[in-house]
Amino acid sequence: MINKILLVLFLCIAGFSVQAQKESSNTALILIDIQDFYFPDGAAELSEPIPAAEKAQAILKHFRKEGLLVVHVKHKAKAGAGIYELVKPIGDELVIEKTEVNAFNGTNLNEVLKANGIENLVVLGMQTHMCVEGAVRGAYDLGYKLALVEDACATRDLVFNDMTIEAQEVHLSTLATLKSYANVINSEDFFKKFPF
């Protein structure tokens, strides 16, 4: 009887492990526009970009360690368009250059993900209210399951009708709307709950 119970427990644990492996193997990390022009002395410096890049770096290291697909997306620009040093691509990590807000628009990103059997995306990057939001909404419309790592994103103050909306408010209001499209988490929860 005890042997049967142990066997059942073993099979349950093994099944959970296989399921977790399957869920993680069809998950990719998409880093959006973590580029030099958003950092100090850049042409479009954001609010607190370095802490966000540090969180992104930690998650990138995790994906590399697990051997999971990593895709760097960068916006085409004449100056400062390099990927920031903390998250620079290595080896054969894919870099996709875009000219639109939505990383799927005018690129082969969706084709690459489908070819790799990807169903789940972990998204992070810059700017929260622009290219990150565009990627999340675009991915959702294409049928992907999404996790958005909010503290690995950064944005900036906006001005509308002579009123300034502070970066934190821009960031939080964008995240509030994106909860309808993605599982919005922080980096601590990522490490506790991955794969989701």
N, C-alpha and C positions, 0 to 999 in steps of 0.2 A: 504493500500500500504506500509506504513512504517513498519507494522507488518511483511509483507512478506519479506521486505528487511532485517529486523532484524533476521528473521528466517533463511534466506539464509546465512547471515553472521555467525550466530551461528553454522549452520551445517558445514560451511567451516572451522571454527576454531576447531570444535569438530573433524572433519575429519582429519585435520592436526595433532591434538593432538594424535589421535589414530594411525595415520601413524608414527609419531615420536616414540610413545611407541613401535610399532611393530618393527621399525628399530633398536631401542636400545635393545629390548629384544632378538634379534637374533645376538647380538654383544658380543664378549668376549675379555677380555684383556689377552694378553700373555706376561708375563715378562720373558725375556730370560737371564739366567745365571748372575743375579745380586748377585754375590757370594763373600764371604770374601776375596778370593785370589786375587781379582782385586783391592782391596782397600789398603791404606797405610799400609806398613809392610806385605802385602801379597806377595805370591810367584810370582805373575804376575801382579803387580800394573799397572793400566792404567793411562792415562792422564785425569785428572779432573773427576774421577769417582763419587765423592761425589755430585757435582752439578747435574750430570745426575741422580743419585739415588734420590735426592730431588724432581726433576721433576717427576720421576717415582712414588714416594710416593704420590704426589698430585693427579696423575691420578688414582692410585690404590684406594685412599680414595674416589674418585668420583664413581668408579665402585662399591665399597662396599656400598656407600650411596644409589646408584640406585638399589642395589640388583642384579647386573649383574654378569655373570660368570667370574671368575678370575682363570687363570691357571699359576702357577709358574713352570718354567722349569729350571732344574739345571743339570750341567754337573757332572758326577761321577768323584770323585777325592779322593786321599788318605788324603789330608790335605787342610784346608781352604775352604772346599766345602759347608759350611753353607750358607744359604741365608742371605744377608746383613740385618742388624738390621732395617733399614728404611722401608724395604719392606717385612719383615718376614710374612709368611702365618699365618692367624688366622682362627679359627673355622674349617669349612670343606672345605676350599680352597684347590683345587687339586694341588699336587706337582708331577711333572713328571721328573724322572731322565733319562738322556740320556748318551750315550757314543759316539755319532756321532755329527758332526757339525749341521746337519739339525735335528731339534727337532722332525720332523715327521718320521725320519728314525729309525726303530727299537723300536718305542714306540707306545702307544695306543692313542696318542694325537688326530689324525684325528677321530678315533672312538668316543672318548669322545665328541668332538665338534659336530659331526653329531648327536649323541644321544641327545644332548641338543638343536638341531635345529639351530645351529650357522651357519651363512652365512658370517658375517663380523668380521674381526679381527683388534684389535688395538695392534700393536706390539711395544715393546721397550726393551732395555737391553744392553747386553755386549757380545762380542765385535762387534762393528758395521760391520766390514769387514769380520767377521767369522760367528759366530752362529746367529747373528741377520740377516745377509744377507741370510744365509742358510735357516732360518725359513721363511723369506719373499718369497724367490723364491720357496721353497717347498709348502707353502700355496697357492701361486698363481697357481702353476701347479695343485693343487687339487681343484681349482675353487673358492677359497675364495676371497672376496673383502677386500682390506687391507688399513689401515692407519698406517704409520710408524712415530712415534713421535721422531724426530731427536735429540732434545735437552735432551731427556731422554735416550740417548744412549752414549756410550763412547768407545774409542779404544786406541791404543798405537802406538808409532813409529814402523816402520818396516825397515828392512835392506834387500836390494837386490843388488847383485853385488857391494858390498862395498859402496853402497849409502844408506843414511838414508832418509826415507820418513817420515816426521813429522806426528804426530797423527792427527792433524787437516786436513792435506791433505788426509790422509787415510780415515778419516771420511767423508769428503766432496766428494771425488771421489766415494766412495761407495754409498753415498746417490744419487749422480748424476746418477749412473747406475740403482739404485733401483726405480727411478721415473717411469721406464717402467713397474714396477710391483705393485707399491703401491702409495697411495696418501701421499707424504712426507710432513709432517706438523710439526710445533713446538707446544709446550705445550699451548701457548697462543691461537693459532688457534684451538686446540683441544677443549678448554673450550668454545670458541665462536661458534663452528660449530657442536659439537656433539649433536645428532647423525648425521652422514654425509649423 
